Amino acid sequence: VTIGGKKVAAAEGWVIDNFTSEIEINKNTAVKIKETINADFANLQKHGIYRAIPVKYKDRYGNNLDIRFELLSVTDEKGRTVNYSQAQEGNNIKIKIGDAERTVSGKQTYTISYRVQRVITQPNKDAEFYWNVTGNEWEAPILIARAIVKAPGGSIKDAICFSGGYGSKEQQCDHNYQGDMAKFTTSGILESGSGLTIGVAMDSAKLDLPSMTQK
């Protein structure tokens, strides 16, 4: 597949032009996420996409997370509900999006909204939100991935991001943060099997952290 004169390895023959995640961290540590996925199926006839969201994983300090996941909606670019089904497969929630009776081609937009809990940890005096924004299960490359994180007022103290395969320490991504917002953008194409992972450190005093341990 050639994008802007640049050849992109797309074994499946399609690409994700843009993956944008809007993330809102509430004071009670519940996190609401809205993903907008702009896919380009070109001339292929596709039923839709699969989105695999990691719900069991280790944070960068080695703590095991087993998060609670609640799917709120799946819609198209006009806000219309799209057919979907979900199931847990291994460490992921896998959402099958599209209509088995109908195929689409060209550019398609999918918006997925969901809520996760038990995802904020306290590895030290600060609280941390460590999150694989895109997942690593995509068969198509992602040309650009972005994440915007909003947290309770003035709580953000630091941010970091990683790109590449699972556990990668590559940092082909840019980030900045101030007060209650952090922004992340990939600076290179995420090839098939790669993803964007982010970490946001917050002042734990500004969150109502649950007393349960998550180790």
Buried (B, 14 or more C-beta within 10 A) or exposed (E): BEBEEEEBEBEBEBBBBBBBBBBBBBEEBBBBBBBBBBBBBBEEEBBBBBBBBBBEBEBBEEBEBEBEBEBEEBBBEEEEEBBBEBEEEEEBBBBBBBEEEEEBEEEBBBBBBBBBBBBBBBBEEBBBBBBBBBBBBBEBBBBBBBBBBBBBEEBBBEBBBBBBEBEBEEEBBEBEBEEBBBBBBBEEBBBBEBBBBBBBBBBBEBBEBEEEEBE
